[in-house]
Amino acid sequence: MKKSFKNVLLAVSLFFLFLSIIAMLAQQIFYPQYIDAQGVLHETLWVPIGAFSFLLGLIGLTVYLMILIFKSIKRWIK
């Protein structure tokens, strides 16, 4: 069975959103942020991983919704 581009795009977008939630939770639970005596903020690598995967998930969902909207408009016009 061949998967359509929409289904793959939705699955990948949801995966990235789930990954961002897991990365942010792991960072908050296991590696808390702190400010040292010199005023420097110390963060782990989980913050950029979570932020980047969140952006990828949002971009993917936006493209998916645009495809759905354009297809429904195309059906409505016909």
C-alpha positions, 0 to 999 in steps of 0.5 A: 500500500502506497502512502500519500505525501500528506500522511507521511508529512503528518507523521513526520510533523507529529514525530518532531512535535513529540520529540520536542516535548520529550527533549524539553521534559528531559531537560527540565527533569534531569538537567535543570538550568542554572546561573552561576556566580558570574551570572552565566546561564548554563543550559544543556543541548536539550534546549536547542534540540527541543526548539529546533524539532518544535520548529520543524514540527510546526513547519510540517503541520503548517504545510500539511494544513495548507495542502488540506485547505488548497485541496478543499478549495480546489474541490469546492471550485469544481 
